[in-house]
């Protein structure tokens, strides 16, 4: 992981975009971390959008809480339900 200032990234954006293909770049402003430049491949965009959606995240958190408090369903039951 690399650190780079906003000014440096601004002046050499193309170079940093290439570097981000290999590793994340932490962008700093006044010496403090402020953002991350992270490479997204052609197959990553859809996953990123879904994972960052607040509504989707709330649904996942709600389901996880239900699972941890009540447990899950046996695989056989799930498979039977989908085969009907």
Order of alpha helices (4+ residues) and beta strands (2+ residues): beta-alpha-alpha-beta-beta-alpha-alpha-alpha
